[in-house]
Amino acid sequence: MFLSLLLVLLIGAVAWAGSAVGFASLFGVALPYLALAVFIVGMVCRMAYWAKSPVPFCIPTTGGQEQSLDFIKQAKFDCPNTRIGVFVRMFLEIFLFRSLFRNTQADLVGNNGTGTVYYSSKWLWCFALVFHYCFLLVFLRHFRFFTEPVPFWTTCLETLDGVMQIGAPRFFMTGGILLAALLFLLGRRVFNEQLRYISLVNDYFPLWLLVGIVCTGVCLRYFDKAEIAMVKIFIMGITHFSPVSPDGITPLFFAHVTLVSALLLYFPFSKLAHMGGIFFSPTRNMANNSRRVRHINPWNPPKQYFTYAEYEDTYRDVMAEVGLPLEKEPDRAAE
Amino acid sequence: MYNAKTVITGIIIFIVLCTAPFWVGLTGKNYKSTGIVLPKDEKNCVENVKFMRAEHMRLLNEWRDEALRKENRTYIASDGKKWSISLQNTCLNCHSDYKEFCEKCHVANSVYPYCWTCHIIPGESK
């Protein structure tokens, strides 16, 4: 955990110091271009790799009663047998994290801890959902830097986000909630013994990286304020492929950009690739119809069949000679 | 590749979404300068330029609290000069052109402060 924290701090510090001594174009222009290219190419390669992998068995997760006799009620979305059912299941999975909603927590009960009881545990679902949606909203809010004039929906989002009218600049709730959700997801790994035992650097690193991005972003808005007009001119230079001089923008801005670039660079090679991976999960995207439709393993080698009819055709005369029973007699076979 | 049609459609959607900041930006205008017009007859603001650019919203927020909640109408700037705390009479005295000053940065960056729910925008009747 501390290793990944140090790594994130190091990335931020290098970018901050680097842009302070005059390498701002490197961190503000070259790195984002590179990171976006690596992100897109990496994710496309990853998805192509998944799409090329055969699925040998029909293995959808059955989360309820499968389709059976008419008077047995089927769990249509937890154990779908049609494409529509699968679509609904995937939709609920991607937009509402339905699998996490069923998360349980096991505990031992009884005198000697002999019994097991499962409690419903919704915290992970709740904070994961909050995190993902806040992250999306924060990303969409950033379109005010990419567009001129600023689209209507961005302004709407900002109005809603700052509806509490706290302070000036107005406090955006998604920023704060995002940070809270991230700290929960991090705290979960730190304070839950079992989870801490299985957590690795590649679990902590993305969390710290996101915390770093959110903190630098929050600082840029409320504390070490970036000159927003200069930032927009700079960003529009990048999106129009004619970068302008980064002079006069606080180094913290470049730390923010560098951390985002680090996230993009890291994305395709890490567990964060679940963004694309969710669509390729055979346990979710297959219909549970294995009793009606035969699932053929795509990597089965072509089989060399030698049917009994062919066998008899080949050896009919010899078989007739020794008096073996035949389906077709030799004289009749010729007809 | 299995389910090639669906996968390729998905990949195209992914690329389109990921490059959105670029093509959404290219559909609109470029933004090369703020085009802000500074007041002609006054050279110094309440604080220095750097501070005012970055922190004017905080200053205004504090001024509002001082004036309306603490009934303190005097602000002592970092250079010792005394200012009367008033948006209408101090700030707008020099920055009288709303369209050429406030709006230039605010609209471009989608900043819609709630100053004007109480104050009257200069140059407009209401």
Interface residues (C-beta under 8 A of the other chain):
Chain A: L36 F39 I40 M43 V44 M47 A48 A51 K52 S53 P54 V55 H142 F143 R144 F145 F146 T147 E148 P149 V150 P151 T154 T155 E158 T159 Q165 G167 A168 P169 R170 K225 A226 E227 I228 A229 K232 I233 M236 T239 H240 V244 G276 F279 P298
Chain B: M1 Y2 N3 A4 V7 G10 I11 F14 I15 C18 T19 A20 P21 F22 V24 G25 L26 T27 G28 K29 N30 Y31 K32 S33 T34 I36 R53 A54 E55 M57 R58 L60 N61 C105 V107 A108 N109 S110 V111 Y112 P113 Y114
